[in-house]
């Protein structure tokens, strides 16, 4: 504190000094808390896969591809020959690899995809 500020502070009543001190403390605490709570990029929770797309090839194969983010993803499909859901392999996001599953198999050559989608897991 400079001398003039000290003189003004010393000439104030005890109640006024407490009020000014509390106001200054309240002005500093939010700034400290905001700065202290910011996490570095490495410490943040990884995001699930992003920039994803999916589709069907010739009604027999479902595929899914994610190009960004972290974690893994896979395609799921419901085939006309089963009430169960079939899944493709888990894959990491990539620009060249996709997860795929076939409904047309040697046991069910007329199998077609009835529904499909993408399942994601955080990294």
N, CA, C and O atoms as a DFTB+ gen file, in Angstrom:
492 C
 N C O
     1  1       0.829      -1.183       0.000
     2  2       0.000       0.000       0.000
     3  2       0.876       1.250       0.000
     4  3       1.942       1.278       0.614
     5  1       0.418       2.259      -0.684
     6  2       1.144       3.535      -0.660
     7  2       0.798       4.271       0.625
     8  3      -0.142       3.892       1.324
     9  1       1.550       5.320       0.943
    10  2       1.337       6.057       2.199
    11  2      -0.027       6.719       2.249
    12  3      -0.677       6.706       3.294
    13  1      -0.472       7.294       1.148
    14  2      -1.768       7.976       1.165
    15  2      -2.901       6.971       1.399
    16  3      -3.868       7.276       2.098
    17  1      -2.782       5.784       0.820
    18  2      -3.802       4.758       1.027
    19  2      -3.758       4.286       2.473
    20  3      -4.803       4.052       3.081
    21  1      -2.565       4.144       3.024
    22  2      -2.437       3.729       4.422
    23  2      -3.055       4.765       5.351
    24  3      -3.740       4.397       6.306
    25  1      -2.830       6.055       5.094
    26  2      -3.399       7.104       5.935
    27  2      -4.924       7.067       5.899
    28  3      -5.587       7.174       6.931
    29  1      -5.466       6.913       4.689
    30  2      -6.932       6.856       4.565
    31  2      -7.452       5.615       5.276
    32  3      -8.464       5.682       5.974
    33  1      -6.787       4.504       5.112
    34  2      -7.217       3.244       5.729
    35  2      -7.140       3.349       7.257
    36  3      -8.034       2.870       7.954
    37  1      -6.063       3.982       7.785
    38  2      -5.899       4.122       9.228
    39  2      -6.917       5.085       9.818
    40  3      -7.304       4.927      10.976
    41  1      -7.363       6.078       9.053
    42  2      -8.321       7.046       9.575
    43  2      -9.756       6.507       9.576
    44  3     -10.644       7.121      10.166
    45  1      -9.982       5.398       8.940
    46  2     -11.330       4.811       8.876
    47  2     -11.661       4.105      10.187
    48  3     -10.771       3.697      10.934
    49  1     -12.943       3.973      10.446
    50  2     -13.361       3.236      11.644
    51  2     -13.103       1.746      11.426
    52  3     -12.895       1.300      10.298
    53  1     -13.119       1.002      12.493
    54  2     -12.880      -0.445      12.412
    55  2     -13.921      -1.103      11.515
    56  3     -13.591      -1.967      10.703
    57  1     -15.157      -0.699      11.663
    58  2     -16.238      -1.269      10.848
    59  2     -15.998      -0.994       9.362
    60  3     -16.205      -1.881       8.533
    61  1     -15.573       0.204       9.018
    62  2     -15.302       0.560       7.624
    63  2     -14.111      -0.221       7.082
    64  3     -14.138      -0.663       5.933
    65  1     -13.058      -0.399       7.896
    66  2     -11.898      -1.176       7.456
    67  2     -12.276      -2.623       7.168
    68  3     -11.825      -3.205       6.182
    69  1     -13.107      -3.198       8.032
    70  2     -13.566      -4.580       7.825
    71  2     -14.374      -4.670       6.537
    72  3     -14.217      -5.621       5.771
    73  1     -15.234      -3.692       6.296
    74  2     -16.060      -3.701       5.083
    75  2     -15.200      -3.576       3.831
    76  3     -15.429      -4.288       2.853
    77  1     -14.218      -2.686       3.846
    78  2     -13.337      -2.516       2.691
    79  2     -12.505      -3.780       2.476
    80  3     -12.341      -4.226       1.340
    81  1     -11.978      -4.363       3.559
    82  2     -11.187      -5.594       3.444
    83  2     -12.027      -6.729       2.858
    84  3     -11.556      -7.480       2.004
    85  1     -13.271      -6.849       3.321
    86  2     -14.150      -7.903       2.812
    87  2     -14.459      -7.688       1.334
    88  3     -14.489      -8.645       0.560
    89  1     -14.688      -6.439       0.942
    90  2     -14.979      -6.141      -0.466
    91  2     -13.782      -6.467      -1.351
    92  3     -13.941      -7.026      -2.437
    93  1     -12.586      -6.118      -0.889
    94  2     -11.386      -6.446      -1.666
    95  2     -11.186      -7.954      -1.773
    96  3     -10.814      -8.465      -2.829
    97  1     -11.433      -8.658      -0.679
    98  2     -11.294     -10.112      -0.690
    99  2     -12.292     -10.747      -1.649
   100  3     -11.938     -11.651      -2.406
   101  1     -13.534     -10.280      -1.621
   102  2     -14.549     -10.825      -2.529
   103  2     -14.226     -10.511      -3.990
   104  3     -14.593     -11.279      -4.880
   105  1     -13.558      -9.414      -4.241
   106  2     -13.191      -9.073      -5.614
   107  2     -12.078      -9.975      -6.123
   108  3     -12.008     -10.242      -7.322
   109  1     -11.203     -10.451      -5.239
   110  2     -10.062     -11.266      -5.635
   111  2     -10.421     -12.748      -5.720
   112  3      -9.888     -13.452      -6.578
   113  1     -11.308     -13.242      -4.855
   114  2     -11.623     -14.672      -4.788
   115  2     -12.179     -15.227      -6.099
   116  3     -11.688     -16.268      -6.535
   117  1     -13.174     -14.611      -6.768
   118  2     -13.674     -15.185      -8.023
   119  2     -12.606     -15.286      -9.103
   120  3     -12.591     -16.252      -9.865
   121  1     -11.721     -14.315      -9.180
   122  2     -10.657     -14.366     -10.188
   123  2      -9.724     -15.533      -9.900
   124  3      -9.338     -16.263     -10.813
   125  1      -9.358     -15.711      -8.626
   126  2      -8.478     -16.803      -8.237
   127  2      -9.144     -18.137      -8.502
   128  3      -8.504     -19.059      -9.008
   129  1     -10.425     -18.254      -8.167
   130  2     -11.132     -19.514      -8.374
   131  2     -11.261     -19.839      -9.848
   132  3     -11.085     -20.993     -10.239
   133  1     -11.560     -18.865     -10.663
   134  2     -11.702     -19.091     -12.100
   135  2     -10.385     -19.522     -12.718
   136  3     -10.353     -20.462     -13.512
   137  1      -9.315     -18.858     -12.371
   138  2      -8.008     -19.206     -12.926
   139  2      -7.565     -20.564     -12.418
   140  3      -6.999     -21.348     -13.181
   141  1      -7.809     -20.863     -11.143
   142  2      -7.370     -22.119     -10.555
   143  2      -8.153     -23.322     -11.030
   144  3      -7.641     -24.440     -10.979
   145  1      -9.396     -23.129     -11.496
   146  2     -10.207     -24.273     -11.888
   147  2     -10.050     -24.642     -13.363
   148  3     -10.584     -25.664     -13.793
   149  1      -9.341     -23.849     -14.137
   150  2      -9.141     -24.181     -15.543
   151  2      -8.162     -25.344     -15.641
   152  3      -7.065     -25.283     -15.086
   153  1      -8.558     -26.406     -16.347
   154  2      -7.721     -27.599     -16.468
   155  2      -6.916     -27.534     -17.760
   156  3      -7.407     -27.034     -18.772
   157  1      -5.694     -28.032     -17.735
   158  2      -4.929     -28.089     -18.979
   159  2      -5.553     -29.078     -19.953
   160  3      -6.310     -29.957     -19.541
   161  1      -5.250     -28.947     -21.219
   162  2      -5.863     -29.797     -22.250
   163  2      -5.601     -31.275     -21.999
   164  3      -6.464     -32.106     -22.283
   165  1      -4.423     -31.620     -21.471
   166  2      -4.095     -33.028     -21.267
   167  2      -4.935     -33.651     -20.157
   168  3      -5.148     -34.864     -20.154
   169  1      -5.412     -32.845     -19.221
   170  2      -6.133     -33.381     -18.078
   171  2      -7.633     -33.507     -18.334
   172  3      -8.341     -34.078     -17.504
   173  1      -8.125     -33.009     -19.421
   174  2      -9.558     -33.086     -19.714
   175  2      -9.948     -34.502     -20.102
   176  3      -9.134     -35.287     -20.589
   177  1     -11.215     -34.801     -19.872
   178  2     -11.755     -36.107     -20.239
   179  2     -11.759     -36.229     -21.764
   180  3     -12.248     -35.325     -22.441
   181  1     -11.229     -37.319     -22.321
   182  2     -11.242     -37.482     -23.776
   183  2     -12.677     -37.551     -24.309
   184  3     -13.575     -38.056     -23.636
   185  1     -12.873     -37.051     -25.494
   186  2     -14.200     -37.063     -26.091
   187  2     -14.451     -38.401     -26.772
   188  3     -13.504     -39.089     -27.153
   189  1     -15.709     -38.774     -26.926
   190  2     -16.001     -39.984     -27.704
   191  2     -15.703     -39.707     -29.179
   192  3     -15.457     -38.561     -29.555
   193  1     -15.722     -40.736     -30.009
   194  2     -15.471     -40.514     -31.438
   195  2     -16.426     -39.469     -32.020
   196  3     -17.592     -39.384     -31.635
   197  1     -15.898     -38.676     -32.960
   198  2     -16.680     -37.615     -33.596
   199  2     -16.555     -37.729     -35.109
   200  3     -15.804     -38.557     -35.623
   201  1     -17.304     -36.883     -35.814
   202  2     -17.295     -36.854     -37.272
   203  2     -17.605     -38.255     -37.815
   204  3     -16.857     -38.803     -38.626
   205  1     -18.715     -38.814     -37.353
   206  2     -19.089     -40.197     -37.691
   207  2     -20.153     -40.243     -38.783
   208  3     -20.960     -39.327     -38.937
   209  1     -20.125     -41.321     -39.521
   210  2     -21.161     -41.586     -40.522
   211  2     -21.377     -43.093     -40.593
   212  3     -20.518     -43.879     -40.193
   213  1     -22.533     -43.478     -41.107
   214  2     -22.847     -44.906     -41.245
   215  2     -23.750     -45.093     -42.447
   216  3     -24.346     -44.142     -42.952
   217  1     -23.843     -46.331     -42.896
   218  2     -24.670     -46.608     -44.057
   219  2     -24.780     -48.097     -44.327
   220  3     -24.343     -48.930     -43.533
   221  1     -25.377     -48.408     -45.468
   222  2     -25.604     -49.797     -45.879
   223  2     -25.112     -49.964     -47.307
   224  3     -25.394     -49.135     -48.172
   225  1     -24.375     -51.043     -47.549
   226  2     -23.929     -51.399     -48.897
   227  2     -24.763     -52.567     -49.419
   228  3     -24.815     -53.625     -48.790
   229  1     -25.402     -52.382     -50.545
   230  2     -26.179     -53.429     -51.228
   231  2     -27.154     -54.164     -50.304
   232  3     -27.385     -55.363     -50.460
   233  1     -27.715     -53.444     -49.356
   234  2     -28.716     -53.954     -48.416
   235  2     -28.218     -55.086     -47.534
   236  3     -28.969     -55.557     -46.681
   237  1     -26.975     -55.544     -47.704
   238  2     -26.494     -56.710     -46.970
   239  2     -25.422     -56.377     -45.927
   240  3     -25.185     -57.174     -45.020
   241  1     -24.781     -55.229     -46.039
   242  2     -23.678     -54.887     -45.145
   243  2     -23.915     -53.504     -44.533
   244  3     -24.180     -52.539     -45.250
   245  1     -23.816     -53.415     -43.197
   246  2     -23.884     -52.128     -42.506
   247  2     -22.456     -51.720     -42.155
   248  3     -21.631     -52.563     -41.802
   249  1     -22.172     -50.430     -42.253
   250  2     -20.824     -49.937     -41.935
   251  2     -20.926     -48.639     -41.155
   252  3     -21.932     -47.932     -41.219
   253  1     -19.865     -48.339     -40.418
   254  2     -19.763     -47.085     -39.675
   255  2     -18.313     -46.639     -39.683
   256  3     -17.399     -47.462     -39.634
   257  1     -18.107     -45.315     -39.745
   258  2     -16.755     -44.756     -39.727
   259  2     -16.779     -43.473     -38.904
   260  3     -17.679     -42.647     -39.050
   261  1     -15.775     -43.314     -38.032
   262  2     -15.581     -42.080     -37.266
   263  2     -14.174     -41.590     -37.557
   264  3     -13.224     -42.374     -37.562
   265  1     -14.041     -40.287     -37.799
   266  2     -12.746     -39.739     -38.218
   267  2     -12.045     -38.911     -37.144
   268  3     -10.887     -38.540     -37.335
   269  1     -12.699     -38.608     -36.024
   270  2     -12.079     -37.775     -35.009
   271  2     -12.425     -38.224     -33.609
   272  3     -13.163     -39.191     -33.421
   273  1     -11.889     -37.516     -32.620
   274  2     -12.144     -37.840     -31.226
   275  2     -11.254     -38.965     -30.735
   276  3     -10.246     -39.299     -31.357
   277  1     -11.645     -39.543     -29.608
   278  2     -10.883     -40.616     -28.983
   279  2     -11.818     -41.775     -28.715
   280  3     -12.988     -41.728     -29.095
   281  1     -11.327     -42.803     -28.074
   282  2     -12.168     -43.939     -27.733
   283  2     -12.324     -44.884     -28.906
   284  3     -11.462     -44.954     -29.783
   285  1     -13.431     -45.611     -28.915
   286  2     -13.690     -46.591     -29.974
   287  2     -15.154     -46.514     -30.393
   288  3     -15.985     -45.926     -29.701
   289  1     -15.448     -47.111     -31.523
   290  2     -16.815     -47.169     -32.043
   291  2     -16.998     -48.490     -32.771
   292  3     -16.024     -49.154     -33.126
   293  1     -18.248     -48.864     -32.991
   294  2     -18.557     -50.032     -33.827
   295  2     -19.952     -49.867     -34.409
   296  3     -20.771     -49.108     -33.892
   297  1     -20.201     -50.572     -35.464
   298  2     -21.507     -50.556     -36.098
   299  2     -22.376     -51.637     -35.454
   300  3     -21.873     -52.678     -35.031
   301  1     -23.667     -51.383     -35.385
   302  2     -24.624     -52.407     -34.985
   303  2     -25.690     -52.510     -36.073
   304  3     -25.982     -51.534     -36.765
   305  1     -26.259     -53.692     -36.214
   306  2     -27.291     -53.889     -37.239
   307  2     -28.310     -54.916     -36.759
   308  3     -28.002     -55.825     -35.989
   309  1     -29.535     -54.735     -37.246
   310  2     -30.598     -55.735     -37.056
   311  2     -30.861     -56.328     -38.427
   312  3     -31.186     -55.614     -39.376
   313  1     -30.717     -57.639     -38.519
   314  2     -30.912     -58.338     -39.794
   315  2     -32.308     -58.937     -39.861
   316  3     -32.939     -59.174     -38.831
   317  1     -32.785     -59.181     -41.066
   318  2     -34.130     -59.723     -41.244
   319  2     -34.264     -61.160     -40.751
   320  3     -35.385     -61.616     -40.528
   321  1     -33.191     -61.870     -40.579
   322  2     -33.242     -63.269     -40.158
   323  2     -33.078     -63.470     -38.660
   324  3     -33.087     -64.611     -38.199
   325  1     -32.924     -62.378     -37.865
   326  2     -32.681     -62.526     -36.433
   327  2     -33.334     -61.403     -35.647
   328  3     -33.418     -60.268     -36.116
   329  1     -33.793     -61.728     -34.451
   330  2     -34.315     -60.705     -33.550
   331  2     -33.179     -60.083     -32.743
   332  3     -33.381     -59.099     -32.032
   333  1     -31.997     -60.656     -32.855
   334  2     -30.836     -60.157     -32.119
   335  2     -30.123     -59.061     -32.909
   336  3     -30.294     -58.929     -34.121
   337  1     -29.327     -58.288     -32.195
   338  2     -28.496     -57.267     -32.820
   339  2     -27.120     -57.861     -33.068
   340  3     -26.555     -58.526     -32.200
   341  1     -26.588     -57.621     -34.245
   342  2     -25.224     -58.072     -34.551
   343  2     -24.316     -56.847     -34.564
   344  3     -24.737     -55.744     -34.912
   345  1     -23.061     -57.067     -34.176
   346  2     -22.115     -55.962     -34.031
   347  2     -20.870     -56.189     -34.873
   348  3     -20.428     -57.322     -35.063
   349  1     -20.314     -55.095     -35.372
   350  2     -19.019     -55.128     -36.028
   351  2     -17.925     -55.001     -34.982
   352  3     -18.224     -54.858     -33.796
   353  1     -16.671     -55.049     -35.391
   354  2     -15.570     -54.945     -34.426
   355  2     -15.402     -53.508     -33.911
   356  3     -15.723     -52.544     -34.606
   357  1     -14.890     -53.389     -32.673
   358  2     -14.551     -52.080     -32.120
   359  2     -13.366     -51.528     -32.884
   360  3     -12.403     -52.247     -33.150
   361  1     -13.432     -50.245     -33.241
   362  2     -12.368     -49.601     -34.003
   363  2     -12.040     -48.248     -33.378
   364  3     -12.895     -47.602     -32.772
   365  1     -10.783     -47.833     -33.537
   366  2     -10.376     -46.482     -33.145
   367  2     -10.711     -45.536     -34.302
   368  3     -10.719     -45.962     -35.457
   369  1     -10.985     -44.267     -34.014
   370  2     -11.268     -43.319     -35.099
   371  2     -10.122     -43.268     -36.112
   372  3      -8.950     -43.233     -35.738
   373  1     -10.474     -43.264     -37.384
   374  2      -9.483     -43.271     -38.460
   375  2     -10.132     -42.713     -39.716
   376  3     -11.357     -42.700     -39.840
   377  1      -9.317     -42.259     -40.633
   378  2      -9.866     -41.754     -41.895
   379  2      -9.932     -42.844     -42.958
   380  3     -10.454     -42.605     -44.047
   381  1      -9.418     -44.026     -42.668
   382  2      -9.395     -45.069     -43.696
   383  2     -10.065     -46.378     -43.272
   384  3     -10.355     -47.210     -44.132
   385  1     -10.315     -46.586     -41.998
   386  2     -10.881     -47.864     -41.546
   387  2     -12.295     -47.693     -41.035
   388  3     -12.613     -46.693     -40.392
   389  1     -13.141     -48.662     -41.317
   390  2     -14.524     -48.635     -40.838
   391  2     -14.847     -49.955     -40.152
   392  3     -14.170     -50.961     -40.362
   393  1     -15.877     -49.936     -39.340
   394  2     -16.398     -51.142     -38.708
   395  2     -17.578     -51.597     -39.564
   396  3     -18.429     -50.783     -39.922
   397  1     -17.638     -52.874     -39.893
   398  2     -18.742     -53.345     -40.734
   399  2     -19.223     -54.714     -40.276
   400  3     -18.497     -55.464     -39.624
   401  1     -20.459     -55.018     -40.633
   402  2     -21.074     -56.299     -40.316
   403  2     -21.961     -56.698     -41.498
   404  3     -22.608     -55.853     -42.116
   405  1     -21.980     -57.974     -41.796
   406  2     -22.773     -58.497     -42.908
   407  2     -24.016     -59.212     -42.387
   408  3     -23.930     -60.013     -41.456
   409  1     -25.154     -58.929     -42.978
   410  2     -26.365     -59.690     -42.700
   411  2     -26.481     -60.869     -43.671
   412  3     -27.051     -61.908     -43.338
   413  1     -25.937     -60.690     -44.864
   414  2     -25.926     -61.803     -45.831
   415  2     -24.738     -62.688     -45.496
   416  3     -23.586     -62.289     -45.669
   417  1     -25.025     -63.903     -45.010
   418  2     -23.980     -64.853     -44.635
   419  2     -24.189     -66.152     -45.404
   420  3     -25.171     -66.291     -46.133
   421  1     -23.276     -67.100     -45.247
   422  2     -23.444     -68.391     -45.924
   423  2     -24.679     -69.108     -45.411
   424  3     -25.332     -69.825     -46.169
   425  1     -25.013     -68.929     -44.130
   426  2     -26.217     -69.551     -43.578
   427  2     -27.488     -68.794     -43.920
   428  3     -28.575     -69.371     -43.913
   429  1     -27.364     -67.510     -44.217
   430  2     -28.508     -66.650     -44.564
   431  2     -28.145     -65.792     -45.767
   432  3     -27.933     -64.589     -45.614
   433  1     -28.067     -66.380     -46.963
   434  2     -27.621     -65.620     -48.130
   435  2     -28.585     -64.496     -48.532
   436  3     -28.180     -63.568     -49.232
   437  1     -29.845     -64.561     -48.106
   438  2     -30.812     -63.505     -48.443
   439  2     -30.944     -62.481     -47.319
   440  3     -31.911     -61.718     -47.291
   441  1     -29.985     -62.454     -46.390
   442  2     -30.060     -61.532     -45.258
   443  2     -29.899     -60.081     -45.694
   444  3     -29.039     -59.751     -46.511
   445  1     -30.739     -59.231     -45.133
   446  2     -30.642     -57.799     -45.425
   447  2     -30.655     -57.016     -44.111
   448  3     -31.151     -57.497     -43.093
   449  1     -30.110     -55.816     -44.153
   450  2     -30.057     -54.937     -42.991
   451  2     -31.417     -54.247     -42.835
   452  3     -31.905     -53.598     -43.760
   453  1     -32.012     -54.396     -41.661
   454  2     -33.298     -53.754     -41.381
   455  2     -33.117     -52.436     -40.630
   456  3     -33.895     -51.502     -40.824
   457  1     -32.099     -52.354     -39.775
   458  2     -31.777     -51.134     -39.015
   459  2     -30.298     -51.167     -38.689
   460  3     -29.698     -52.240     -38.621
   461  1     -29.699     -49.987     -38.485
   462  2     -28.282     -49.926     -38.183
   463  2     -27.963     -48.632     -37.453
   464  3     -28.759     -47.693     -37.451
   465  1     -26.788     -48.593     -36.831
   466  2     -26.363     -47.383     -36.125
   467  2     -24.937     -47.535     -35.632
   468  3     -24.243     -48.497     -35.962
   469  1     -24.514     -46.559     -34.829
   470  2     -23.144     -46.528     -34.310
   471  2     -23.193     -46.568     -32.783
   472  3     -23.968     -45.848     -32.155
   473  1     -22.358     -47.417     -32.205
   474  2     -22.177     -47.465     -30.760
   475  2     -20.789     -46.896     -30.457
   476  3     -19.806     -47.271     -31.096
   477  1     -20.714     -45.972     -29.459
   478  2     -19.442     -45.307     -29.140
   479  2     -19.055     -45.549     -27.692
   480  3     -19.906     -45.726     -26.820
   481  1     -17.717     -45.553     -27.454
   482  2     -17.179     -45.616     -26.099
   483  2     -16.158     -44.500     -25.941
   484  3     -15.380     -44.229     -26.855
   485  1     -16.162     -43.846     -24.766
   486  2     -15.162     -42.814     -24.476
   487  2     -13.785     -43.446     -24.358
   488  3     -13.653     -44.634     -24.063
   489  1     -12.756     -42.626     -24.597
   490  2     -11.388     -43.125     -24.560
   491  2     -10.788     -43.151     -23.241
   492  3      -9.634     -43.555     -23.096
